[in-house]
Amino acid sequence: MRTTGTRKTTWAAVACAATAILTTTGFAGTGAASTPRHENVAASAAVHMLTSPEELSEDSLPADFDSVMGYTPVRIDGMLTNPGGDCSSPVPLPLEFDTSCKAHDLGYDLLRYASRSGEDLGPWARQSIDAQLDQRMHAACDTRADEQARAQCFVMANVATTFVTGNSWRQGYSTPVTESGLPYALAGGVGIVLLAGAAAWSIRRRPQPVGAVA
């Protein structure tokens, strides 16, 4: 488990607040999408490989991916990535997440590649790509030796996961599309709520002075 005790209670509270913001602003989506009858076979195989323990190799990409999407994926820290990708977040995220975000961007580009062929992938693909981002961000946090720094990193990973998952849900787990800045502004509100929760958790973790009443 990543959260225990007070931290688990705090995260549950701020997660509820984040959900409330997402659902009361009129941007709640269907949360589901029908599975296409015909999925792009090459893109489907690449997503399965990308989200498996074996990792995605250059040979696993669709043969014409470079020409269709306009760039050649690059391996960084063992992950095949979109080298021009980034963590497009309304709040600053830890530098440790950078490579994971680039790999996530490559995953989304596989969904766009399939869509351009007229053979979109089903909701499973975007859900798997998002889940992998969550796992990789938390794994990156585990590299921090200091307990408090690690815990704060976990909170930021949860902030990012909440935004990414909420956005995918609103779009019905279909092909990612570029939207106006308003959803990002709303997500920034979610981030502020979560950061407040992180600060509250950090304060509660500080040692109390001798004789102080907790």
N, C-alpha and C positions, 0 to 999 in steps of 0.2 A: 504493500500500500504506500502511496505517496503522501497521504495526509493522515494525521492522527491527532486525537485530543482537541485542544483549542484550535489548532490550525484547520482541522477538518470542519469544525463548527463555523469558523470564520469563512472558509471557502464556500460552504453551503449557503451561507447568508448572502455573500456577494454574488454568487452564481444565480441565486433567485432574483436578486436585483437586476442583474444583467439580462436575464430572461424577460423580466417585466419590461425593461426598456425596449428590447427587440420586438416584443409582441404588442406593445401599446402604441407604437409609433406608426402603425399601418404598413410595416414592411414585412410582416410575417408571410411566409410563402406556403406552398402546399405541403412541403416536407416530403414529397414523394413524386416519383415520375415513373411512367410505364417503361418497361424494358423494351428496347427496339427489337423488332423481329430479326433484323440482320445487323450484326455488329461487325465493325471492321476487324477482320481476323488478325492482321499484323499489329494493330494498335492494342487489341485485347490481349494478345500474347505479351506485348511489351509491358503493359500495365501489370499483368500478373507477375512478370519477372521483376519489375521495378519494386513491387510491394512484397516480394518474397525474401526470405533470408539469403538466397543466392545472389541477390542484387542484379541490377540490369547491366548487361554488357553492351558494348557498341554494336556487336553483331545481332543483338536482339531487337534493335530499333527497326522500324519499317525502312525498306531500302531507299525510298524517296523522301524520307523525313526531312533531310537537310534542304532539299529543293522546295518542298512544300512549305516548310515553316521558316526558311530563310536563315538558318544558323546550324552550326555543328555542335552538338552537345560535348561538353568537356568534363573529364573526371577530376573532381576535387575532393581531397581527403577520402578517397575510396568510393565516392558517390558520383554517379553520372548526373550531370546538372545542365541547366540552362545558364551559361556563363554570364549572361546579361540580366539574370533574374535577381530578385532581392526580397526582403521581408517588407512588403508594402503594407505597413501597419500604421494606424493613426496614433499609436504611442510607441516610443523607442523600445526596441527589444534588445536583449543581450547579443553581443557579437557572436557568441557561440552558436546562435541560430542561423547564421548567414548561409552556410553550406546546405543545411536542411531546407531552407527556403528556396534556394536555387534548384535543389532536387525536386521540391514540390512544384515549382514552376514548370520543370520539364514534364512532370506528370500531367499537369493541366494542359500543356501543349500537345501531349499525346491525345487528350480528349478533343482538343481543337482540330488536330490532324484527322481524327476519325470523323468529326462533324463535316469537315471540308470534303471528305470522300462521299458524304451522303449516307454514311453508316455509323451513326452515333453509338457510343457505348452506353450501357445501362447504368443506373444509379450506383451499382456495386463499385464501379471504377472510381468515381469521385470519392465515395465513402472510404475506399481502401487507401487512396492517395492521401486523404486528410488524416486518416488514422495513423499512417506511417509518419506524417509530419509530427503529430503529437508524440509518438514514440521516440523519434529522433531528437526532438527538442528536450524532452525529459532526460534522455540518455546524455545529452550535452551538459545538462545541469549537474548530473551525477559526477562530472569530472571536477567540480569545485570542491576543494578540501574543507573549506569553512562551512559549518552547518547552517549558519544564518544566511550566508551568501547563496548557498545551495537552495535553501528554502525560498528565498526571494526570487531566484531563477525559476523555480517550479511555479511560483505564482504567475510570473510573466509568461511561462509556457502555457498556463491555463488561460491567461488573457488571450493569447494568440489563438489557442484552440477554440475558445468560445466564439471569437470573431469569425474564424475560418469555417467552423461547423455551422454557425448561424447563417453565414452568407451562402453556404452550399445548400442549406435547408430552404432558404428563401428562393433559391434558383431551382428548386426541385431536384437537386443532385444531377442536373443536366450539364451540358457544355458550359464552362465558365464564360461569362460575358462581362464586358467593361460597363460600369454604371456611373451615374453622376456622383458628385462628391457627397451628397446628402447621406447615403447609407454609411459612408466612412465617418462622417461627422457624428452620426448616431453611435457608431461603434466606438468612437473616441469617448463618448459619454460612458459607454460600458467600461472602457479601459480605466477611466477615472474612478468609477465605482470600485473596480477590482483593485486598483492601486491603493485606494483608501483602505480596503480590506487588508491588503498586504501590510500597509503601514500599521494598522491596528494590531495585526498578528505580531509584527516585529516589536511593537511597544510592550505587548504582553509578555514577550519572551525575555525582555531585559531584566537583569537581576534587580530585586528590590533592595533599597538601602536597609541597613540593619535597623530594626525597630519600626520600619515603615509598615503601614497597613495595606495589604494587597487589595 
